[in-house]
């Protein structure tokens, strides 16, 4: 008996790549909440520095903190699929 599945050849590079991608996806599925929490903390620190810079009149601190905050928010964009 010759089944169609017997004729199927397995490419070792493809199977290794697939198993590695599955492992990465499993790790990412566990770690995304922790990474999102860390990014939220960075955003809060950016807001604190913006407020501090406005109160002291330091334009460089305000502008740097705005760049920091925008970067953190852009980094969070891929996480919107979890909400």
LINDA-V945216 format. One line per field, one symbol per residue. psi: psi as a letter, one per 30 degrees, with the letter a starting at -180 (. if undefined). burial: I if it has 9 or more other ideal C-beta (glycine too) atoms within 8 Angstrom, else O. A space follows every 50 residues. Layout:
psi=???
burial=???
//
This chain:
psi=kjlefffkkkjeeeeeeeeeeeeeeeeeeefeeeeeeeeeeeeeeeeeee eeeeefgjeeeeeeeeeeeeeeeeffefffff.
burial=OOOOOOOOOOOOOOIOOOOOOOOOOOOOOOOIOOIIOOIOOIIOIIIOII OIIOOOOOOOIIOIIIOIIOOIIOOIOOIOOOO
//
